[in-house]
Amino acid sequence: MSTGNETKSKAAKVSPEKVETATPSEAPSQAESKLVEVWPLRSYQDQGEIKRRGGPGYAVPKRHADQLITARLATDKPPQA
């Protein structure tokens, strides 16, 4: 048979304040720092859109940018006009 004191002590052990989550003000700054602007070197389809050679630059996550650059589809340096 359990008493009320045992239930209170179990409830006291679980503290919702100890759960760490990112605050809304921190989340956008972390996401923004992981974006890289790339410019297409050749025409290709990316994320359901056709990216044209010589087209405008667009922001993608760093890992995706690395894949595009390695495949020589895009560059992270602005094109010379």
PyMOL commands that set and color helices and strands:
alter all, ss='L'
color gray80, all
select helices_A, chain A and resi 4-13+16-18+26-33+62-70
alter helices_A, ss='H'
color red, helices_A
select strands_A, chain A and resi 35-40+44-46+49-51+58-61+74-75
alter strands_A, ss='S'
color yellow, strands_A
deselect
rebuild
show_as cartoon
